[in-house]
């Protein structure tokens, strides 16, 4: 019985389907270049939209070779909570509100104003 034992495969380890007749999707190889001359090659689907900027493995920004560079001034500055607050209130007004809230908090705690 031991000479005729069945040999099995681990579940999920290998596919039983062959690669015959399978064609991979069409691809294109795109070149990017950093400011210091480092080349970065990325493979995309032929249908994919190619981004003008790519981050290399070293963390540097690489720009598309023979492509348009993105404009720097197009980005809008991010408004913080503080910026929006200053649009509604002045600094002296904010200081007065702070003093009022601190006084109210101290009264709730039972503390004296001078303590």
NULUM-311862 format. One record per residue: residue number from 1; x, y, z of N, C-alpha, C, O in turn; residue in three letters. Coordinates in steps of 0.001 Angstrom, whole numbers, plus 500000, padded with zeros to 6 digits. Layout:
REC,num,n.u,n.v,n.w,ca.u,ca.v,ca.w,c.u,c.v,c.w,o.u,o.v,o.w,residu
REC,NUM,X,Y,Z,X,Y,Z,X,Y,Z,X,Y,Z,ALA
...
! end
This chain:
REC,num,n.u,n.v,n.w,ca.u,ca.v,ca.w,c.u,c.v,c.w,o.u,o.v,o.w,residu
REC,1,500814,498811,500000,500000,500000,500000,500864,501263,500000,500467,502266,499408,UNK
REC,2,502007,501243,500632,502834,502440,500703,503419,502813,499349,503685,503993,499121,UNK
REC,3,503641,501837,498411,504189,502222,497111,503139,502890,496230,503485,503572,495265,UNK
REC,4,501896,502707,496543,500855,503277,495702,500128,504445,496399,498988,504756,496053,UNK
REC,5,500759,505066,497340,500099,506167,498058,499932,507379,497134,500750,507627,496248,UNK
REC,6,498865,508111,497365,498589,509281,496547,499412,510465,497042,499570,510683,498243,UNK
REC,7,499913,511197,496106,500667,512388,496459,499750,513595,496289,499176,513795,495218,UNK
REC,8,499617,514366,497296,498716,515513,497246,499483,516819,497134,500712,516844,497204,UNK
REC,9,498749,517888,496963,499331,519230,496929,498755,520026,498085,497647,519758,498551,UNK
REC,10,499514,520999,498538,499001,521881,499572,497907,522746,498981,497995,523177,497831,UNK
REC,11,496914,522989,499741,495781,523764,499271,496214,525213,499021,496736,525866,499924,UNK
REC,12,496001,525709,497817,496321,527086,497494,497775,527330,497165,498135,528462,496845,UNK
REC,13,498626,526328,497228,500046,526539,496984,500339,526720,495505,501162,527557,495134,UNK
REC,14,499682,525953,494664,499926,526033,493234,498599,525963,492495,497639,525344,492953,UNK
REC,15,498574,526603,491359,497372,526572,490540,497387,525332,489672,498438,524934,489171,UNK
REC,16,496254,524732,489496,496144,523564,488631,495933,524004,487178,495988,523185,486260,UNK
REC,17,495691,525297,486981,495461,525815,485639,496800,526202,485023,497649,526772,485708,UNK
REC,18,497000,525908,483768,498268,526227,483111,498222,527642,482554,497151,528232,482412,UNK
REC,19,499376,528169,482245,499497,529515,481684,499319,529505,480175,499407,530564,479554,UNK
REC,20,499079,528390,479579,498961,528282,478130,497740,529048,477645,496651,528911,478202,UNK
REC,21,497926,529860,476597,496831,530611,476009,496465,531883,476744,495506,532552,476359,UNK
REC,22,497192,532239,477782,496895,533441,478554,497791,534570,478049,499012,534422,478001,UNK
REC,23,497190,535691,477675,497962,536844,477225,497870,537939,478283,496769,538295,478704,UNK
REC,24,499008,538478,478721,498948,539569,479699,498385,540836,479054,498436,540998,477834,UNK
REC,25,497858,541709,479868,497304,542974,479378,498427,543804,478759,499567,543724,479216,UNK
REC,26,498130,544593,477737,499164,545434,477125,499687,546462,478123,498926,547060,478884,UNK
REC,27,500991,546649,478100,501651,547530,479070,502534,548535,478356,502878,548376,477185,UNK
REC,28,502887,549568,479093,503851,550545,478594,504825,550888,479711,504443,550980,480877,UNK
REC,29,506077,551075,479345,507121,551410,480321,507386,552902,480206,507685,553407,479124,UNK
REC,30,507273,553605,481329,507388,555060,481350,508630,555440,482145,508923,554849,483184,UNK
REC,31,509353,556435,481643,510577,556881,482318,510337,558206,483021,509761,559137,482458,UNK
REC,32,510791,558266,484260,510783,559496,485050,512226,559810,485410,513065,558911,485472,UNK
REC,33,512519,561096,485649,513873,561478,486019,513820,562514,487128,513045,563469,487071,UNK
REC,34,514672,562306,488157,514766,563245,489283,515644,564431,488877,516293,564410,487832,UNK
REC,35,515651,565461,489721,516481,566645,489466,517966,566299,489425,518734,566911,488683,UNK
REC,36,518369,565304,490236,519785,564933,490284,520172,563913,489208,521307,563435,489202,UNK
REC,37,519249,563570,488297,519553,562671,487194,519175,561220,487427,519337,560396,486526,UNK
REC,38,518677,560883,488606,518275,559501,488884,517101,559122,487980,516122,559862,487879,UNK
REC,39,517209,557962,487323,516158,557487,486428,515240,556522,487164,515693,555691,487952,UNK
REC,40,513943,556644,486896,512946,555764,487483,512080,555235,486344,511526,556011,485566,UNK
REC,41,511967,553917,486248,511128,553300,485230,509927,552655,485910,510076,551904,486873,UNK
REC,42,508731,552958,485395,507501,552436,485970,506679,551823,484829,506574,552398,483746,UNK
REC,43,506102,550651,485090,505273,549987,484092,503805,550229,484415,503344,549968,485526,UNK
REC,44,503078,550735,483414,501658,551016,483545,500885,550220,482500,501459,549752,481516,UNK
REC,45,499609,550072,482714,498732,549517,481697,498690,550513,480536,498844,551717,480742,UNK
REC,46,498482,550011,479322,498436,550922,478179,497218,551833,478245,497191,552864,477574,UNK
REC,47,496212,551479,479036,495004,552286,479178,495090,553279,480337,494217,554135,480478,UNK
REC,48,496122,553179,481161,496215,554004,482366,496584,555441,482032,497262,555714,481041,UNK
REC,49,496116,556363,482892,496497,557765,482766,497849,557934,483456,497998,557566,484621,UNK
REC,50,498817,558477,482760,500183,558585,483276,500312,559856,484111,500075,560951,483601,UNK
REC,51,500690,559730,485411,500864,560926,486245,502144,561671,485870,503137,561038,485512,UNK
REC,52,502139,563013,485944,503331,563783,485572,504459,563701,486597,505614,563962,486263,UNK
REC,53,504137,563339,487851,505148,563254,488914,505045,561895,489575,503948,561387,489812,UNK
REC,54,506219,561299,489876,506270,560003,490546,507288,560099,491661,508323,560745,491497,UNK
REC,55,507016,559464,492799,507972,559452,493906,508848,558225,493763,508350,557102,493691,UNK
REC,56,510164,558442,493722,511098,557328,493543,511233,556538,494840,510711,556940,495879,UNK
REC,57,511941,555408,494768,512146,554583,495962,512961,555309,497016,512865,555002,498204,UNK
REC,58,513768,556277,496580,514581,557040,497526,513818,558214,498129,514352,558938,498969,UNK
REC,59,512549,558407,497694,511715,559457,498265,511783,560776,497527,511167,561750,497958,UNK
REC,60,512522,560836,496414,512637,562081,495653,511516,562163,494620,510969,561145,494197,UNK
REC,61,511185,563390,494222,510189,563590,493183,510846,563415,491831,511875,564028,491546,UNK
REC,62,510248,562574,490995,510741,562370,489640,509685,562872,488668,508488,562666,488869,UNK
REC,63,510151,563540,487599,509236,564112,486620,509264,563290,485345,510287,562706,484990,UNK
REC,64,508139,563250,484667,507974,562496,483438,508927,563029,482379,508971,564234,482133,UNK
REC,65,509698,562128,481745,510608,562525,480677,509758,562825,479445,508836,562074,479127,UNK
REC,66,510063,563905,478762,509324,564358,477582,507865,564666,477908,506995,564528,477048,UNK
REC,67,507602,565071,479113,506242,565420,479518,506211,566822,480084,507255,567415,480354,UNK
REC,68,505016,567351,480264,504867,568684,480830,505042,568628,482342,504541,567719,483004,UNK
REC,69,505750,569596,482869,505893,569677,484326,504671,570373,484903,504161,571328,484317,UNK
REC,70,504201,569895,486054,503034,570555,486663,503403,571948,487149,504523,572177,487606,UNK
REC,71,502456,572880,487049,502712,574249,487489,502719,574297,489011,501918,573631,489667,UNK
REC,72,503623,575082,489561,503796,575169,491016,502724,576039,491667,502317,575766,492797,UNK
REC,73,502257,577089,490972,501337,578041,491575,499883,577596,491567,499018,578334,492038,UNK
REC,74,499595,576433,491055,498208,575992,490930,497603,575554,492259,496380,575515,492394,UNK
REC,75,498433,575228,493237,497922,574731,494513,497446,575871,495397,498109,576901,495522,UNK
REC,76,496301,575670,496001,495751,576655,496923,496298,576371,498321,496403,575217,498737,UNK
REC,77,496645,577443,499040,497178,577272,500394,496102,576702,501314,494927,577049,501198,UNK
REC,78,496505,575838,502212,495573,575202,503142,495239,576179,504263,496129,576759,504885,UNK
REC,79,493949,576351,504509,493506,577218,505602,493363,576385,506863,492684,575359,506868,UNK
REC,80,494005,576832,507923,493913,576136,509201,492727,576670,510001,492098,577661,509627,UNK
REC,81,492441,575994,511104,491371,576433,511999,491675,577842,512525,490776,578676,512642,UNK
REC,82,492947,578095,512839,493348,579395,513366,493101,580491,512326,492634,581575,512674,UNK
REC,83,493410,580219,511050,493174,581204,509988,491694,581554,509887,491331,582724,509763,UNK
REC,84,490850,580540,509942,489409,580792,509845,488884,581545,511069,487974,582366,510956,UNK
REC,85,489462,581261,512240,489058,581959,513458,489432,583437,513370,488658,584303,513777,UNK
REC,86,490626,583722,512834,491063,585114,512709,490249,585889,511675,490241,587119,511695,UNK
REC,87,489568,585191,510778,488690,585875,509840,487433,586388,510536,486825,587362,510090,UNK
REC,88,487043,585727,511637,485816,586101,512340,486065,586993,513546,485214,587816,513883,UNK
REC,89,487214,586850,514208,487485,587581,515448,488855,588233,515399,489751,587781,514687,UNK
REC,90,489004,589318,516181,490313,589969,516307,491033,589383,517523,490414,588726,518361,UNK
REC,91,492335,589623,517613,493132,589100,518735,492630,589654,520073,492452,588865,521001,UNK
REC,92,492389,590977,520228,491868,591468,521517,490515,590844,521877,490247,590573,523047,UNK
REC,93,489676,590619,520882,488378,590000,521125,488558,588563,521622,487850,588122,522526,UNK
REC,94,489509,587838,521026,489779,586461,521451,490348,586419,522865,490011,585531,523648,UNK
REC,95,491216,587386,523192,491782,587434,524547,490692,587684,525586,490721,587105,526672,UNK
REC,96,489728,588549,525251,488628,588838,526175,487754,587603,526375,487344,587311,527498,UNK
REC,97,487469,586881,525302,486666,585660,525407,487390,584631,526265,486762,583939,527067,UNK
REC,98,488699,584525,526102,489490,583587,526905,489424,583945,528383,489219,583069,529224,UNK
REC,99,489591,585204,528702,489513,585635,530102,488141,585340,530702,488042,584892,531844,UNK
REC,100,487085,585589,529931,485728,585312,530413,485544,583820,530685,484965,583448,531705,UNK
REC,101,486021,582978,529803,485870,581529,529974,486695,581011,531158,486248,580121,531882,UNK
REC,102,487897,581566,531356,488732,581148,532496,488057,581552,533805,488045,580778,534763,UNK
REC,103,487492,582769,533849,486785,583234,535048,485587,582339,535345,485367,581963,536496,UNK
REC,104,484820,581999,534328,483660,581126,534487,484083,579746,534996,483424,579179,535867,UNK
REC,105,485162,579214,534466,485663,577906,534893,486107,577940,536358,485823,577018,537122,UNK
REC,106,486805,579013,536740,487262,579125,538131,486081,579263,539094,486128,578739,540207,UNK
REC,107,485029,579961,538677,483840,580100,539533,483164,578742,539726,482694,578437,540822,UNK
REC,108,483113,577930,538677,482517,576599,538787,483315,575717,539734,482742,574892,540444,UNK
REC,109,484624,575883,539751,485476,575092,540623,485503,575627,542051,485975,574956,542968,UNK
REC,110,485002,576815,542222,484972,577404,543571,486283,578107,543911,486567,578333,545088,UNK
REC,111,487067,578448,542934,488336,579135,543188,488098,580620,543213,487123,581131,542663,UNK
REC,112,489031,581311,543877,488957,582773,543886,489569,583311,542588,490387,582641,541958,UNK
REC,113,489172,584507,542199,489636,585095,540942,491129,585370,540975,491780,585253,539937,UNK
REC,114,491698,585727,542108,493115,586071,542207,494024,584866,542398,495244,585018,542336,UNK
REC,115,493480,583674,542628,494293,582500,542948,494915,581877,541745,495626,580880,541864,UNK
! end
